[in-house]
Amino acid sequence: MILAVLQARMGSTRLPGKSMATLRGEPMIIRQLERLRGARCLSKIIVATSADTVDDALAGFLVSRGYTAHRGAGADILARIARCAETISSVSHVVRLKGDAPFIDPGVIDEAVRLALASGADYTSNRVRQTYPAGLEVEVIKAGALQAAAAEERDPMARISPTAAIRSQPGRWSQAHLTAPRDWSRLDWRVKTAADLAFARSVYDALHPVDPGFRMNDVLDLIGSRQDIARFAA
C-alpha cells in the first residue's frame, strides 16, 4: 500500500490560516486533496496536522468533509508522519507532501512512486536534485526507513525538517532522484505569503474552470503567455 501524508497546519507566521484560504470557492487544503485523487498510485491519503488548539478547526473541517486527519506533536513532524504509517500495517511506502503546494501534480507523484518501486530505494524524491518548481516536491520513503529514522534521537532542526535525517545519510538509506525534462527550479509556486496566494488564485481562476485537473505544463504555459500572472511567479 502506498500512503500519501499531506502536512497541513493553520499556524503559519507569514500567512496564518493559509490551509483554509480559498481557491475558486474551496479551501486550499481541499483543492490539494482533489488533485491528489488524480494520482493513480496512491492507496490512501491522510492529512497530518498538529494537536495544537489552533488546528482544531482544520481537523474538524476535514473530518466533516469525509477526509482522514491525524493529529500529533506540533514540533516533531517526522514522528507525526511515521505514526500515520504505523496505523496501517500494510503500508510499504509513504509519500510525503506539504500543505503549501496547491499545484502539486499527480503525474509527478506517480512518476516518483514508479521510480521508488523500480529502484528499490529507501528514499526517492525530486527534492535533492532540484529541477521542478518549488511546490511540486514529492518524497517517497519506505515505511521501514521512515519509522527507523523517527525512533532515533535527532537534533531540533531534523525534527522540523522530517526527512533531513534520511536525506543526509545516502550511505545508510539508498536514494533515487526524479528530475524534470528541463530545469524549472528557479520557479517557486509554494503559498507562503499573501503575494503567493494572489498568484495561486490567479492561476486557479484562469485554469480551473476549463480543467480542474490542470497539470504543471498548463501552469508553465499560462505564465509564459500571461505577463500579469507571470510577474508573481518568478
TIFI-837874 format. One line per field, with one value per residue (C-alpha): residue number from 0; x, y, z. Coordinates in nm, 3 decimals, padded with zeros to 5 digits. Each point is the difference from the previous one (the first is absolute). Layout:
N
i c(NUM ...) $
u c(X ...) $
v c(Y ...) $
w c(Z ...) $
This chain:
234
i c(0 1 2 3 4 5 6 7 8 9 10 11 12 13 14 15 16 17 18 19 20 21 22 23 24 25 26 27 28 29 30 31 32 33 34 35 36 37 38 39 40 41 42 43 44 45 46 47 48 49 50 51 52 53 54 55 56 57 58 59 60 61 62 63 64 65 66 67 68 69 70 71 72 73 74 75 76 77 78 79 80 81 82 83 84 85 86 87 88 89 90 91 92 93 94 95 96 97 98 99 100 101 102 103 104 105 106 107 108 109 110 111 112 113 114 115 116 117 118 119 120 121 122 123 124 125 126 127 128 129 130 131 132 133 134 135 136 137 138 139 140 141 142 143 144 145 146 147 148 149 150 151 152 153 154 155 156 157 158 159 160 161 162 163 164 165 166 167 168 169 170 171 172 173 174 175 176 177 178 179 180 181 182 183 184 185 186 187 188 189 190 191 192 193 194 195 196 197 198 199 200 201 202 203 204 205 206 207 208 209 210 211 212 213 214 215 216 217 218 219 220 221 222 223 224 225 226 227 228 229 230 231 232 233) $
u c(00.000 00.119 -00.107 00.004 00.046 -00.082 00.136 -00.222 -00.039 -00.164 00.279 00.219 00.174 00.004 -00.346 -00.213 -00.285 00.129 -00.129 -00.353 00.069 -00.235 00.086 -00.303 -00.238 00.163 00.273 00.351 00.023 -00.304 00.144 00.316 -00.195 -00.200 00.326 00.141 -00.297 00.140 00.310 -00.058 00.265 -00.141 -00.196 -00.098 00.041 00.034 00.032 00.250 -00.050 00.095 -00.183 00.027 -00.319 00.061 -00.055 -00.328 -00.212 00.209 -00.022 -00.373 -00.063 00.191 -00.190 -00.330 00.092 00.080 00.379 00.233 00.191 00.278 00.108 00.336 00.286 00.022 00.380 00.091 -00.128 00.196 -00.165 -00.339 00.054 00.145 -00.300 -00.231 00.180 -00.006 -00.379 -00.023 00.196 00.017 00.173 00.318 00.076 -00.100 -00.032 00.070 -00.163 -00.023 -00.312 00.127 00.001 -00.333 00.156 00.131 -00.012 -00.146 00.202 00.324 -00.112 -00.061 00.342 00.170 -00.179 00.081 00.367 -00.007 -00.144 00.228 00.318 -00.076 00.142 -00.075 -00.051 -00.113 -00.064 00.020 00.130 00.370 00.074 -00.237 -00.132 -00.375 -00.162 -00.006 -00.341 00.013 00.224 -00.076 00.178 -00.060 00.141 -00.006 -00.211 00.280 00.253 -00.248 -00.077 00.368 00.089 -00.291 00.115 00.347 00.123 00.007 00.099 -00.284 00.050 -00.029 -00.332 -00.128 00.130 -00.131 00.200 00.332 00.131 -00.066 00.115 00.328 00.101 -00.002 00.253 -00.247 -00.326 00.020 -00.136 -00.150 -00.055 -00.278 00.092 -00.207 00.063 00.124 00.121 -00.292 00.142 00.011 -00.381 -00.169 -00.368 -00.033 -00.252 00.185 -00.102 -00.297 00.170 00.037 -00.369 -00.085 00.204 -00.173 -00.342 00.087 00.110 -00.305 -00.231 00.158 00.035 -00.239 -00.329 00.132 00.174 -00.009 00.276 00.248 00.365 00.344 00.033 -00.330 00.133 00.327 -00.193 -00.218 00.285 00.173 -00.299 -00.138 00.244 -00.250 00.022 00.364 00.121 -00.116 00.170 00.369) $
v c(00.000 00.350 00.253 00.373 00.225 00.365 00.234 00.297 00.250 00.331 00.161 00.144 00.318 00.167 -00.106 -00.122 -00.231 -00.057 -00.359 00.142 00.288 -00.040 -00.087 00.012 -00.023 -00.291 -00.003 -00.059 -00.326 -00.133 00.104 -00.194 -00.308 00.018 00.003 -00.294 -00.210 00.024 -00.199 -00.361 -00.145 00.119 -00.249 00.235 00.366 00.134 00.363 00.035 00.303 00.091 -00.057 00.372 00.191 00.219 -00.306 -00.113 00.169 -00.142 -00.356 00.032 00.140 -00.282 -00.266 00.172 -00.025 -00.370 00.017 -00.173 00.230 -00.109 00.229 -00.019 00.193 00.347 00.023 -00.356 -00.031 -00.319 -00.178 00.120 -00.136 -00.330 -00.044 00.029 -00.294 -00.203 00.017 -00.199 -00.326 -00.063 00.327 -00.058 00.362 00.343 00.292 00.318 00.318 00.351 00.209 00.318 -00.154 00.049 -00.089 -00.343 -00.213 -00.351 -00.106 00.095 -00.195 -00.308 00.036 00.024 -00.308 -00.199 00.094 -00.098 -00.341 -00.065 00.109 -00.150 00.316 00.083 00.365 00.132 00.365 00.291 00.213 -00.086 00.074 00.290 00.049 00.036 00.324 00.033 -00.119 -00.316 -00.190 -00.367 -00.228 -00.376 -00.181 -00.366 -00.041 -00.187 00.275 00.265 -00.180 -00.072 00.367 00.109 -00.232 00.153 00.303 00.305 00.362 00.256 00.102 -00.361 -00.019 00.307 -00.129 -00.355 -00.160 00.172 -00.297 -00.232 00.235 00.073 -00.368 -00.143 -00.260 -00.139 00.056 -00.044 00.278 00.046 00.339 00.111 00.288 00.210 00.026 00.356 00.197 00.198 00.023 00.382 00.004 00.000 -00.095 -00.054 00.206 00.161 00.369 00.210 00.059 -00.376 -00.044 00.269 -00.192 -00.327 00.162 00.151 -00.338 -00.180 00.268 -00.044 -00.380 -00.169 00.086 -00.153 -00.303 -00.061 -00.257 00.238 -00.107 00.157 00.060 00.190 00.237 00.042 00.082 00.249 00.196 -00.004 00.171 00.220 00.263 00.121 -00.343 -00.072 00.298 -00.179 -00.328 00.089) $
w c(00.000 -00.088 00.262 -00.075 00.303 -00.061 00.268 00.077 00.278 00.080 00.201 -00.276 00.117 -00.343 -00.116 00.293 -00.093 -00.352 -00.015 00.006 -00.240 -00.295 -00.359 -00.230 00.294 00.185 00.268 -00.131 00.193 -00.186 -00.336 00.085 00.102 -00.323 -00.197 00.194 -00.106 -00.353 00.099 -00.101 00.232 00.332 00.209 00.283 00.094 00.354 00.101 00.284 00.218 00.354 00.324 00.076 00.064 -00.304 -00.221 00.161 -00.266 -00.286 00.132 00.065 -00.346 -00.171 00.190 -00.084 -00.369 00.026 00.009 00.246 00.232 00.234 00.282 00.171 00.155 -00.147 00.004 -00.099 -00.355 -00.070 00.293 -00.119 -00.351 00.126 00.228 -00.300 -00.161 00.322 00.017 -00.326 00.015 -00.375 -00.096 -00.201 -00.096 00.124 -00.241 00.193 -00.134 00.140 00.053 -00.164 -00.350 -00.181 -00.337 00.099 -00.315 00.031 -00.305 00.176 00.308 -00.215 -00.163 00.338 00.132 -00.313 00.039 00.367 -00.078 -00.298 00.179 00.338 00.161 00.361 -00.092 -00.339 -00.075 -00.242 00.289 00.035 -00.366 -00.049 -00.352 00.063 00.117 00.378 00.110 -00.211 00.243 00.048 00.245 -00.001 00.304 00.089 00.312 00.178 -00.064 00.115 00.322 00.071 -00.043 00.220 00.281 00.023 00.189 -00.225 00.036 00.006 -00.365 -00.114 00.179 -00.185 -00.335 00.024 -00.281 00.080 00.196 -00.294 -00.276 00.175 00.020 -00.355 00.107 00.249 -00.183 -00.376 -00.219 -00.345 -00.164 -00.232 -00.232 -00.239 -00.377 00.061 00.298 00.141 00.353 -00.013 00.017 00.338 00.006 00.375 00.196 00.286 -00.030 -00.106 -00.337 -00.049 00.073 -00.257 -00.259 00.086 -00.028 -00.337 -00.134 00.135 -00.141 -00.342 -00.014 00.242 -00.176 -00.324 00.153 00.378 -00.046 -00.163 00.022 00.028 -00.373 -00.003 00.266 -00.191 -00.318 00.187 00.154 -00.338 -00.162 00.279 00.123 00.258 00.166 -00.082 00.205 00.316 -00.091 -00.023) $
